[in-house]
Amino acid sequence: MARRPRSVTITLGMILLGAVIWLVFGILLALNAHPAFPDDVTARSGMAVLSVAAACAILVLLYLLRRRRPLAYFVMLGILAAASLAVFLDDVGLVDLVFLGITLIPLGLLLRDRAWYTSA
């Protein structure tokens, strides 16, 4: 197996960071510890479940990316692109810009290292 480039290691680390952020966000919502979220139990619970599900999906894709599965590569591109665009659906603040960086940097690195992920 070919040696993994440093940019791939950075990409995988940033994707892991994004998954951790989704997981922490979901836990904060489930515990009603997020200060800016309304007290509507249905909305909060739904967002918590979706956030934890997103974290789990990203972790599974991360595992598959490490195994160099081409389908995981393309699905991860779609997830990172959608997450980047979703930032602009609300008021954009400093936290949103940090999250945008955490999604756009691995997206660009994934595109840069396409040959590594899609070759077996």
Secondary structure, DSSP 8 states (H G I E B T S, - for coil): -----HHHHHHHHHHHHHHHHHHHHHHHHHTT--TTS-S-HHHHHHHHHHHHHHHHHHHHHHHHHHTT-HHHHHHHHHHHHHHHHHGGGS---HHHHHHHHHHHHHHHHHHHTHHHHH--
